[in-house]
Structure formats: structure tokens, C-alpha cells
Amino acid sequence: MAVLLWIVLAVVLAIAEVFTATLVLLMLAAGAGAAAIAAALGLGVVGQVVTFAAVSALSLFVLRPIIRKHAMPAIAGADETIGMKALEGAPGSVLEQVTQESGLVRIEGELWNARVYDATQILEPGERVRVIEVKGTTALVWRDEFGDVVEDDREGTL
């Protein structure tokens, strides 16, 4: 019975770690896992608690700093924005005329349905654009007269 309680505690702590991302609860979960092993080996309640405390403390003071040292530079170096939000501000080129109703652009090598961000603009094929916003599968774009040179598979470079 004690084994099951320690396993449940370990699982609960590991799941709770997902919401905190501090690695503290994960180290406590490791301690609870070790206490479950101690209980399975027949140690009494005092031995289980001592095992839990020892493994948790060692994990917190030895493993956690090592994990943070190696993981944090990778996390800090990762782009802040991911997914479609990362396309905002990206340069592109018009492939088919872009109006407030329809259009097609190439952004970072991919074809996107597009609409003009400013309803008074009409963008012709070959023009450079900048993504202002992405709504669903449609990029809202703006004419980019001074932006980056964008590769266009049909005509080389712009």
C-alpha cells in the first residue's frame, strides 16, 4: 500500500512540474519514486521518509543545477515567437494580385493566401510585401518598398 502512495505522489508531483517548469517538483517526484522503491524493498515508514528526503535533497542540490546549466542556454537562445506569430514582420513577394478580397504571396518559401492590410492598396505580382498579421491561413500584407530582397522562384530575385 505504501508503494502505491509513493508512486501516486511521484506522478502528481511530476504532472505539477509541467505547470511550474522550475524543476523543484520534478526533483521531489524523484525522491517519491525512490521512496516507492524503498517501500517495495520492505523498508519501514522512517526509512521511506529518509530515502525521500535524501534523494530529493541530492536531486535539488546536485542534479537541478546541472540540468539548469545545460538547458537554460538552449531555452534562452530559442526564438521567442513560434508558429504563425513568427511570420509577422517577415518579407514576402506577390505571386498573384493581392486585394482586399484575394491574393497569393510567397513568405519564407511557402505560398500563403493573402489580403492587403490597407484596403486602398492593390499589390501586383513581383512587388515586395511585409506581413503585418496572420489570421487563420491568410496573411495580411503591406507594400514593402524598402525591405529585404526576397527570392521568387518564378523570376529569380526581386
Backbone as CSV, one residue per row, in Angstrom:
resi,resn,N_x,N_y,N_z,CA_x,CA_y,CA_z,C_x,C_y,C_z
1,MET,0.816,-1.193,0.000,0.000,0.000,0.000,0.863,1.262,0.000
2,ALA,1.948,1.233,0.779,2.830,2.397,0.846,3.487,2.648,-0.508
3,VAL,3.795,1.585,-1.220,4.406,1.727,-2.548,3.472,2.514,-3.458
4,LEU,2.207,2.165,-3.438,1.224,2.838,-4.291,1.100,4.318,-3.932
5,LEU,1.111,4.634,-2.649,1.022,6.035,-2.217,2.222,6.847,-2.712
6,TRP,3.413,6.288,-2.616,4.608,6.998,-3.089,4.572,7.181,-4.609
7,ILE,4.101,6.152,-5.316,4.011,6.258,-6.783,3.007,7.340,-7.177
8,VAL,1.863,7.366,-6.501,0.855,8.398,-6.783,1.437,9.781,-6.509
9,LEU,2.146,9.933,-5.393,2.770,11.218,-5.071,3.790,11.615,-6.139
10,ALA,4.588,10.660,-6.596,5.584,10.943,-7.630,4.920,11.409,-8.922
11,VAL,3.845,10.749,-9.317,3.141,11.118,-10.549,2.505,12.496,-10.411
12,VAL,1.869,12.759,-9.278,1.238,14.070,-9.054,2.286,15.177,-9.094
13,LEU,3.415,14.961,-8.453,4.481,15.973,-8.463,5.046,16.180,-9.868
14,ALA,5.215,15.112,-10.619,5.732,15.231,-11.987,4.756,15.991,-12.875
15,ILE,3.473,15.724,-12.728,2.471,16.451,-13.507,2.430,17.915,-13.094
16,ALA,2.522,18.186,-11.809,2.523,19.571,-11.325,3.742,20.335,-11.845
17,GLU,4.845,19.640,-12.066,6.054,20.277,-12.599,5.807,20.888,-13.977
18,VAL,4.950,20.263,-14.750,4.631,20.776,-16.085,4.110,22.206,-15.989
19,PHE,3.380,22.515,-14.943,2.787,23.838,-14.788,3.726,24.857,-14.162
20,THR,4.797,24.410,-13.524,5.715,25.354,-12.886,7.019,25.530,-13.653
21,ALA,7.530,24.465,-14.247,8.784,24.476,-15.010,9.967,25.006,-14.201
22,THR,9.994,24.706,-12.907,11.103,25.138,-12.059,12.070,24.010,-11.734
23,LEU,11.699,22.790,-12.042,12.448,21.566,-11.760,12.444,21.168,-10.290
24,VAL,11.826,21.951,-9.409,11.775,21.606,-7.989,10.843,20.423,-7.772
25,LEU,9.644,20.508,-8.315,8.684,19.422,-8.117,9.146,18.139,-8.788
26,LEU,9.883,18.262,-9.877,10.411,17.072,-10.540,11.442,16.375,-9.647
27,MET,12.255,17.143,-8.949,13.240,16.557,-8.035,12.542,15.892,-6.843
28,LEU,11.444,16.498,-6.375,10.671,15.874,-5.307,9.998,14.600,-5.811
29,ALA,9.577,14.600,-7.072,8.990,13.390,-7.670,10.026,12.272,-7.721
30,ALA,11.280,12.629,-7.997,12.345,11.620,-7.995,12.514,11.038,-6.594
31,GLY,12.428,11.899,-5.591,12.506,11.430,-4.208,11.361,10.500,-3.862
32,ALA,10.157,10.840,-4.328,8.989,9.982,-4.075,9.142,8.647,-4.802
33,GLY,9.715,8.665,-5.980,9.968,7.418,-6.710,10.961,6.538,-5.969
34,ALA,11.998,7.167,-5.422,12.976,6.402,-4.643,12.347,5.840,-3.375
35,ALA,11.456,6.619,-2.760,10.769,6.135,-1.558,9.851,4.960,-1.904
36,ALA,9.265,4.977,-3.097,8.429,3.846,-3.530,9.277,2.592,-3.667
37,ILE,10.486,2.752,-4.198,11.401,1.609,-4.323,11.788,1.105,-2.933
38,ALA,12.045,2.050,-2.002,12.392,1.668,-0.629,11.240,0.899,0.018
39,ALA,10.004,1.368,-0.224,8.842,0.671,0.334,8.702,-0.723,-0.271
40,ALA,8.985,-0.852,-1.546,8.899,-2.155,-2.206,9.951,-3.113,-1.669
41,LEU,11.096,-2.565,-1.235,12.156,-3.404,-0.667,11.909,-3.753,0.799
42,GLY,10.822,-3.207,1.369,10.446,-3.571,2.728,10.925,-2.627,3.806
43,LEU,11.489,-1.473,3.458,11.895,-0.506,4.487,10.650,0.032,5.177
44,GLY,10.803,0.372,6.452,9.689,0.928,7.218,9.404,2.365,6.799
45,VAL,8.399,2.934,7.454,7.974,4.299,7.122,9.128,5.289,7.330
46,VAL,9.889,5.118,8.406,11.006,6.020,8.671,12.047,5.911,7.560
47,GLY,12.369,4.715,7.142,13.322,4.509,6.052,12.825,5.109,4.739
48,GLN,11.536,5.006,4.491,10.964,5.580,3.275,11.064,7.105,3.294
49,VAL,10.741,7.703,4.434,10.798,9.167,4.562,12.239,9.648,4.444
50,VAL,13.169,8.928,5.069,14.590,9.298,4.966,15.052,9.173,3.514
51,THR,14.654,8.116,2.833,15.004,7.944,1.413,14.430,9.086,0.584
52,PHE,13.160,9.414,0.807,12.526,10.523,0.101,13.302,11.819,0.320
53,ALA,13.617,12.113,1.567,14.315,13.362,1.895,15.724,13.384,1.294
54,ALA,16.431,12.278,1.383,17.811,12.232,0.881,17.858,12.368,-0.640
55,VAL,17.044,11.604,-1.333,17.061,11.662,-2.799,16.556,13.019,-3.280
56,SER,15.531,13.561,-2.640,15.022,14.884,-3.026,16.088,15.950,-2.822
57,ALA,16.764,15.915,-1.674,17.803,16.913,-1.390,18.966,16.790,-2.364
58,LEU,19.427,15.566,-2.603,20.523,15.377,-3.564,20.115,15.852,-4.962
59,SER,18.907,15.530,-5.358,18.430,15.953,-6.672,18.369,17.473,-6.768
60,LEU,17.833,18.104,-5.723,17.705,19.562,-5.734,19.056,20.264,-5.773
61,PHE,20.017,19.753,-5.003,21.286,20.460,-4.875,22.376,19.985,-5.830
62,VAL,22.194,18.823,-6.450,23.200,18.316,-7.387,22.674,18.294,-8.821
63,LEU,21.573,17.591,-9.049,21.065,17.430,-10.416,20.429,18.700,-10.987
64,ARG,19.623,19.394,-10.173,18.913,20.563,-10.676,19.852,21.630,-11.237
65,PRO,20.932,22.001,-10.543,21.837,22.998,-11.129,22.485,22.532,-12.434
66,ILE,22.782,21.258,-12.519,23.387,20.733,-13.749,22.385,20.806,-14.901
67,ILE,21.161,20.401,-14.640,20.131,20.448,-15.680,19.878,21.885,-16.108
68,ARG,19.761,22.790,-15.158,19.510,24.203,-15.494,20.668,24.797,-16.271
69,LYS,21.884,24.424,-15.915,23.061,24.963,-16.605,23.059,24.557,-18.070
70,HIS,22.659,23.328,-18.343,22.688,22.836,-19.717,21.427,23.199,-20.503
71,ALA,20.283,23.265,-19.827,19.023,23.511,-20.525,18.747,24.993,-20.736
72,MET,19.118,25.841,-19.811,18.754,27.256,-19.902,19.364,27.970,-21.103
73,PRO,20.627,27.750,-21.475,21.125,28.425,-22.673,20.331,28.041,-23.926
74,ALA,19.914,26.803,-24.019,19.134,26.373,-25.182,17.762,27.032,-25.175
75,ILE,17.163,27.139,-24.000,15.853,27.776,-23.896,15.975,29.269,-24.153
76,ALA,16.989,29.910,-23.589,17.167,31.349,-23.761,17.494,31.702,-25.208
77,GLY,18.183,30.814,-25.922,18.546,31.088,-27.300,17.437,30.800,-28.289
78,ALA,16.377,30.170,-27.839,15.270,29.843,-28.740,14.506,31.104,-29.094
79,ASP,13.934,31.102,-30.290,13.122,32.235,-30.703,11.946,32.381,-29.760
80,GLU,11.640,33.637,-29.414,10.525,33.904,-28.527,9.208,33.569,-29.200
81,THR,9.117,33.867,-30.502,7.866,33.638,-31.192,7.966,32.386,-32.040
82,ILE,6.897,31.635,-32.037,6.856,30.418,-32.831,5.532,30.358,-33.571
83,GLY,5.457,29.491,-34.532,4.222,29.312,-35.275,3.926,30.486,-36.193
84,MET,2.652,30.726,-36.416,2.246,31.772,-37.338,2.617,33.155,-36.825
85,LYS,2.692,33.326,-35.521,3.060,34.621,-34.937,4.464,35.022,-35.381
86,ALA,5.322,34.045,-35.639,6.693,34.319,-36.067,6.744,34.908,-37.468
87,LEU,5.693,34.733,-38.260,5.664,35.278,-39.619,5.423,36.777,-39.641
88,GLU,4.872,37.323,-38.569,4.602,38.755,-38.546,5.909,39.526,-38.691
89,GLY,5.933,40.410,-39.682,7.130,41.177,-39.974,8.008,40.557,-41.043
90,ALA,7.699,39.335,-41.460,8.513,38.641,-42.460,8.288,39.249,-43.849
91,PRO,9.346,39.272,-44.669,9.186,39.773,-46.037,8.599,38.696,-46.939
92,GLY,8.008,39.133,-48.028,7.446,38.196,-48.986,7.363,38.834,-50.356
93,SER,6.889,38.070,-51.328,6.707,38.607,-52.676,5.340,38.193,-53.194
94,VAL,4.740,39.089,-53.974,3.410,38.850,-54.515,3.526,37.928,-55.727
95,LEU,2.730,36.864,-55.757,2.692,35.955,-56.897,1.456,36.208,-57.758
96,GLU,0.331,36.482,-57.101,-0.902,36.847,-57.795,-1.418,38.110,-57.135
97,GLN,-2.054,38.977,-57.920,-2.529,40.263,-57.414,-3.214,40.104,-56.056
98,VAL,-2.844,40.995,-55.132,-3.403,40.960,-53.784,-4.313,42.169,-53.603
99,THR,-5.567,41.892,-53.275,-6.551,42.934,-52.999,-7.145,42.664,-51.629
100,GLN,-8.217,43.377,-51.316,-8.848,43.110,-50.021,-9.685,41.841,-50.041
101,GLU,-9.901,41.254,-51.244,-10.653,40.010,-51.345,-9.790,38.771,-51.532
102,SER,-8.690,38.885,-52.268,-7.907,37.692,-52.574,-6.474,38.057,-52.926
103,GLY,-5.640,37.019,-53.032,-4.255,37.196,-53.436,-3.414,36.017,-53.004
104,LEU,-2.199,35.963,-53.546,-1.272,34.881,-53.226,0.125,35.458,-53.109
105,VAL,0.817,35.130,-52.023,2.181,35.607,-51.801,3.066,34.442,-51.393
106,ARG,4.380,34.644,-51.541,5.369,33.678,-51.072,6.064,34.316,-49.871
107,ILE,5.984,33.609,-48.732,6.612,34.084,-47.498,7.491,32.970,-46.980
108,GLU,8.774,33.251,-46.836,9.738,32.266,-46.343,9.615,30.941,-47.093
109,GLY,9.465,31.029,-48.408,9.433,29.842,-49.249,8.095,29.138,-49.327
110,GLU,7.092,29.609,-48.604,5.786,28.976,-48.598,4.759,29.878,-49.256
111,LEU,3.761,29.268,-49.898,2.681,30.019,-50.519,1.597,30.286,-49.486
112,TRP,1.137,31.535,-49.446,0.098,31.933,-48.500,-1.006,32.685,-49.226
113,ASN,-2.253,32.412,-48.850,-3.339,33.278,-49.269,-3.077,34.617,-48.615
114,ALA,-3.402,35.689,-49.309,-3.098,37.000,-48.753,-4.219,37.980,-49.037
115,ARG,-4.295,38.975,-48.189,-5.175,40.119,-48.352,-4.345,41.345,-47.982
116,VAL,-4.699,42.485,-48.560,-3.983,43.703,-48.195,-4.448,44.153,-46.821
117,TYR,-3.524,44.676,-46.038,-3.860,45.182,-44.710,-4.606,46.502,-44.842
118,ASP,-4.183,47.298,-45.835,-4.822,48.580,-46.128,-5.716,48.380,-47.350
119,ALA,-7.019,48.529,-47.175,-7.977,48.247,-48.246,-7.779,49.129,-49.473
120,THR,-7.027,50.221,-49.364,-6.822,51.098,-50.521,-5.698,50.604,-51.417
121,GLN,-4.908,49.640,-50.952,-3.789,49.131,-51.748,-4.229,47.981,-52.647
122,ILE,-3.594,47.902,-53.811,-3.681,46.732,-54.683,-2.236,46.396,-55.033
123,LEU,-1.819,45.190,-54.743,-0.428,44.786,-54.945,-0.336,43.883,-56.166
124,GLU,0.598,44.196,-57.032,0.770,43.461,-58.280,1.860,42.397,-58.135
125,PRO,1.827,41.347,-58.983,2.864,40.310,-58.939,4.260,40.921,-59.060
126,GLY,5.174,40.409,-58.253,6.547,40.886,-58.251,6.826,41.923,-57.173
127,GLU,5.804,42.528,-56.603,6.028,43.532,-55.557,6.449,42.855,-54.260
128,ARG,7.251,43.583,-53.487,7.664,43.101,-52.171,6.618,43.508,-51.151
129,VAL,6.399,42.623,-50.192,5.432,42.888,-49.127,6.047,42.530,-47.782
130,ARG,5.386,42.991,-46.756,5.755,42.669,-45.379,4.487,42.175,-44.693
131,VAL,4.582,41.064,-43.954,3.423,40.505,-43.251,3.148,41.366,-42.021
132,ILE,1.920,41.843,-41.933,1.502,42.637,-40.776,0.855,41.748,-39.723
133,GLU,0.028,40.812,-40.198,-0.715,39.953,-39.281,-1.090,38.674,-40.015
134,VAL,-1.272,37.599,-39.271,-1.745,36.341,-39.849,-3.068,36.008,-39.177
135,LYS,-4.105,35.847,-39.998,-5.425,35.459,-39.488,-5.789,34.132,-40.130
136,GLY,-5.750,33.083,-39.335,-6.030,31.749,-39.861,-4.974,31.356,-40.874
137,THR,-5.403,31.126,-42.116,-4.462,30.748,-43.174,-4.227,31.895,-44.146
138,THR,-4.562,33.106,-43.735,-4.414,34.272,-44.607,-3.459,35.270,-43.980
139,ALA,-2.503,35.712,-44.796,-1.548,36.723,-44.341,-2.059,38.097,-44.772
140,LEU,-2.115,39.014,-43.826,-2.440,40.392,-44.146,-1.123,41.106,-44.393
141,VAL,-0.965,41.658,-45.603,0.325,42.206,-46.014,0.231,43.683,-46.363
142,TRP,1.403,44.308,-46.403,1.559,45.725,-46.705,2.690,45.862,-47.709
143,ARG,2.583,46.788,-48.646,3.646,47.028,-49.623,4.927,47.405,-48.880
144,ASP,6.014,46.771,-49.256,7.315,46.995,-48.610,8.275,47.548,-49.656
145,GLU,8.319,48.859,-49.771,9.124,49.492,-50.817,10.618,49.476,-50.525
146,PHE,11.005,49.387,-49.274,12.416,49.487,-48.916,12.924,48.259,-48.184
147,GLY,12.195,47.151,-48.261,12.517,45.968,-47.464,13.590,45.099,-48.060
148,ASP,13.681,43.906,-47.495,14.669,42.911,-47.902,14.398,42.430,-49.318
149,VAL,15.439,41.961,-49.968,15.272,41.299,-51.257,14.738,39.910,-50.976
150,VAL,13.693,39.514,-51.707,13.026,38.231,-51.459,13.196,37.368,-52.699
151,GLU,13.529,36.082,-52.459,13.639,35.133,-53.571,12.259,34.816,-54.104
152,ASP,12.133,34.798,-55.438,10.889,34.415,-56.093,11.235,33.335,-57.092
153,ASP,10.701,32.144,-56.912,11.052,31.004,-57.765,10.770,31.257,-59.241
154,ARG,9.806,32.102,-59.580,9.439,32.308,-60.985,10.407,33.252,-61.685
155,GLU,10.903,34.275,-61.003,11.658,35.313,-61.669,13.059,35.557,-61.097
156,GLY,13.563,34.642,-60.277,14.870,34.868,-59.657,14.704,35.733,-58.433
157,THR,15.359,36.907,-58.400,15.230,37.790,-57.253,14.543,39.071,-57.664
158,LEU,13.985,39.710,-56.693,13.309,40.997,-56.939,14.262,42.126,-56.668
